[in-house]
């Protein structure tokens, strides 16, 4: 699963990655970042392990329940 981390003053993506034991590239990909710049107050999704999540593009007519069932995920977790 994952946790949410709020960027603190003085944080860099590099020190966040080291502190949480995650690769910077994973943090950038998971959070849709195009640069290593982070700002205090930002929220980052951080995997609890170095597992990379799959990406799904929502299509017209999709709903949370069906997507969750297709990916064997609890709908409440998917919403988070």
SVG drawing of the C-alpha trace seen along z (x, -y; Angstrom):
<svg xmlns="http://www.w3.org/2000/svg" viewBox="-21 -26 40 35">
<polyline fill="none" stroke="black" stroke-width="0.4" points="0.0,0.0 1.1,-3.6 1.2,-6.5 0.8,-10.2 3.7,-12.5 3.4,-16.3 6.5,-18.1 8.1,-20.1 10.2,-23.3 13.7,-22.4 12.7,-19.0 14.1,-18.0 12.8,-15.2 16.1,-13.5 16.0,-13.6 12.4,-12.6 13.2,-9.6 16.2,-8.6 14.2,-9.2 11.3,-7.0 13.5,-4.4 12.0,-5.0 13.7,-5.8 13.3,-9.4 12.2,-8.1 9.4,-6.1 8.2,-9.3 8.3,-11.3 6.4,-8.7 3.8,-8.0 3.1,-11.7 3.3,-12.8 6.2,-15.1 8.2,-16.5 11.0,-17.9 12.6,-17.3 11.1,-20.5 8.8,-20.1 7.2,-22.8 6.3,-22.9 2.7,-21.8 2.6,-19.5 1.3,-16.0 3.2,-13.1 1.9,-9.5 4.7,-7.2 4.7,-3.4 5.3,-1.5 7.6,0.7 9.6,0.0 6.7,1.5 5.6,-0.6 1.9,-1.0 0.2,-0.4 -1.5,-3.3 -5.1,-3.2 -6.7,-5.9 -10.3,-6.3 -12.7,-6.0 -16.2,-7.3 -18.6,-5.0 -16.0,-3.6 -16.8,-3.6 -14.7,-3.1 -16.3,0.2 -15.7,1.8 -12.1,0.6 -11.4,1.9 -12.8,5.3 -10.8,5.5 -7.6,4.8 -8.5,6.8 -8.4,3.7 -10.7,2.5 -12.7,-0.4 -12.0,-2.5 -8.3,-2.0 -8.6,-3.0 -10.4,-6.2 -7.5,-7.1"/>
</svg>
